[in-house]
Amino acid sequence: MKILFVSSELTPFAKSGGLGDAVSSLAAALSKLGHDVRVLIPRYYFISKNTLRRVNGLLEIETATGTQRAFIYTTTMPKSQVKIYFLDCEALYGRNGIYGYTSAQEFADNPKRFSALSKAAFFVCRSLGWIPNVIHANDWPSAPVPVYLTTIEKNTEFAETAGIFTIHNLGYQGIYSRDHFPELGLGWEYYYGAGFEYYGNINFLKAGIMSAECVTTVSPTYAMEIQTPNGGFGLDGLLRQRSRDLVGILNGIDTDIWNPSDDPYLPAHYTADDLSGKAACKAALQKELGLPIDPEVPLIGMNFAFGAAPAMPCPLVEAKATLAQGVPCV
């Protein structure tokens, strides 16, 4: 099977959260099963072209605001056979930031940037002479992909291509003023028809959910959670309507990359047969956090994906305060 992932992030090239890890791990796992897996992401300014190879010539992407001139660069994902394509368009992605220069202020032209990425997926495939059986879009930046697949591409060579959309974090939906809708290159009948309308604005993620043949999430539990008022961020009703097509697939890790036996970022290495290096890693972490270096005290870390949820106390800060009082943290 030929599978194209479209994403704004991909570890180790561009990452701001778990999206990049999830896409790279799933792409590598599917490739190991024998599928022809490829990934398309933007070439942000911080991704050097020095180790990449340019594919074909100039690519002209027709958008509602004019023709975007771009080049495609490629490489192979580390420790796998997955081909990575980088969309090199200076006007859209030639910046040292994925969504913005800071987390507090995103780029004003993000609707244009990521609708162009979604549309470019089809131009790239045509230029390569490679039409996928499945296009897998991820989170709001590539949510227009299944919309384009079921509208302007439905009677083209992509007519038999299935569109899958994965929700990694429902808290980020790509909500913008409806003034940006013309930038997507769709008629106004699709403002409502494709599901973009959201309280007078446009909602990228909502349109992706409505247009994809199948919607997946990062775990079975999360698939249930987002169908509730407390976890649905205003889209629980729509997700309940699509419950028959909604599947939760538990996120995994790439054990070739996250391998303590050869991880270059660990101060010591260890395996299941020899755990001596793990004690050294624990001691190094205790020292870095300013904790007492004590092999008998449990050290527990937790990773919270806050999304748009209210901030919560940091577990490591609480653990440090607890240990400072001489009370074991369990």
WOMOWO-V127375 format. One record per run of one state. SS is the DSSP state (helix for helix, strand for strand, loop for the rest). FROM is the first residue (numbers start at 0). TO is the last residue. Records with the same first field share a line. If there is no record, write none. Layout:
# WOMOWO-V127375
SS->FROM-TO ; FROM-TO
This chain:
# WOMOWO-V127375
loop->0-0 ; 6-8 ; 10-12 ; 14-16 ; 32-34 ; 42-51 ; 63-64 ; 76-81 ; 88-88 ; 93-100 ; 102-103 ; 105-108 ; 128-132 ; 138-138 ; 142-142 ; 150-160 ; 167-173 ; 184-187 ; 193-195 ; 198-199 ; 211-212 ; 217-218 ; 225-234 ; 241-241 ; 248-274 ; 288-313 ; 324-329
strand->1-5 ; 9-9 ; 13-13 ; 35-41 ; 52-62 ; 65-75 ; 82-87 ; 101-101 ; 104-104 ; 133-137 ; 161-166 ; 174-176 ; 196-197 ; 200-202 ; 213-216 ; 245-247
helix->17-31 ; 89-92 ; 109-127 ; 139-141 ; 143-149 ; 177-183 ; 188-192 ; 203-210 ; 219-224 ; 235-240 ; 242-244 ; 275-287 ; 314-323
